[in-house]
Amino acid sequence: MNKYTGFEKLLKQKIDNFEYPYDNKEWLDFEKKLPKSPRHFVSSKNIIKAFVITAAVVVPVLTILYFHNNSEKQNSQNNVVNINNNNKTDNNNLTNDNSNNTNIQQLQNSKNNPKDNKSTLVNESKSNDNNAETSEGNDLDKSIKNSTTTSSTIKNTEINNSVPNINIVKNQMNYGYITANITEGCAPINVQFKPAIISDTISYLWAFGDNTKASLKKTPSHTYTKAGSYSVTLTVKFKKSGLVKKINYADFIKVKGSPEAKFSYSQDLETDVISFKDNSINSTAWLWSLGDKATSTEQNPQHEYLSNGTYSVRLIAVNSEGCSDTNITRITVKNKPPFFLSSGYKPDDPNGGYFGPSGVDMNPDGYRFSIYDKTGKLMFETTNLETKWDGKIKGSNTPAPSGVYVCKITMKNKHGVLTDYWPLSVTLIR
């Protein structure tokens, strides 16, 4: 069929044959009126526009990504694994506290925890939700029993806003909630206590079981002075949540009674032997140190000292429980001299015109006899046993005046020890 018919065919012929006269001048004028394009695309204005557009798009995107990543990191750190109270098979989870949503990292129960030393955990919170309180106590107890923390480890545990940043501490003698550096000993004993959880957001109240004043310190020190078994109670209160817990250990501290060491002594003036008498209380064994390197384990020893002097005697008394007490006493030893010396002298007496020591046991080796007046002036001196004082001033023929004079004799005693016997006195009578 013919594509163009009738009027349409005639119109096409007219259009195809139509011609418009071309005038180059008019075209040039038209071209001049057109707006000119920039010679270069890159310009300072275009650069500024591109930077502003880029900053407006990129900066918000980077900001969103930054806060999104930090939020995920913070959530990862704060999301400590919660213990599900219904999941009893997972011993490595942390406690989920139904009353205050507290998550606590697990703490190892020490191998030294005695089987017969059972703790009681009593919830004294004002909350009426008894089920939540019981669940918290049981979960906290499980977290301590199932812990694998070593004795030298201190871990920081993140807890929700009610109790933040609690340190769980494990010491050498761990009984779960309370630790002590010593739990048994002889009176008096000083015990250093520590709670399993230490935090500034917790208040502490310690009762030591011996009717003494309680302590509000976190890690108190207490001295037990009397024998007996003592129960220790720790009450903790979480300041922000108001939760109160009371931990009690019956017979936690065992104190043994100690003896009291006492003794007395006396000296035989004829034999020089000193007898010691034990006066100790609650003692079954004794160890004596007599001050001159001599020792004894007798209850009432006897000892003879070789020379005069002052000696420190020590007695250690021990009882059947292995506890001891020590007593140190200084004693003065004055052995009998190996000579006789009169206390008075009368030069004009026909029966004794000379004055000096006498005796069959006197030893001339190292012997010296001196006499002084009350001013300290030497009146007479000799190293010969046979020489005696005639009552005159040394180096002259002048008689010494009546009065009291001081004598000093150096001589070996019966044990052969050179000894100074001094001060001795004599009264000169005219």
JOGIDA-V321325 format. One line per field, one symbol per residue. burial: + if it has 9 or more other C-alpha atoms within 8 Angstrom, else -. Layout:
burial=???
This chain:
burial=--------+------------------------------------++----------------------------------++---------++++++---+++++++++--+---+---+-+-+------++++++-++-++++++-+-------++++-++++++++++-+++++++++-+-+++++-++++++++--+++++++++-----++-+-+-+-+-++-+++++++++++--++++++++++++++++++++++--------+++++++-+--+-+++++++----++---+---+-++--+++++++++---+++++-----+-+--++-----+++----+++++-----+++-++++++++----++++++----++-+++----------++++++++++---+++-+---+++++-
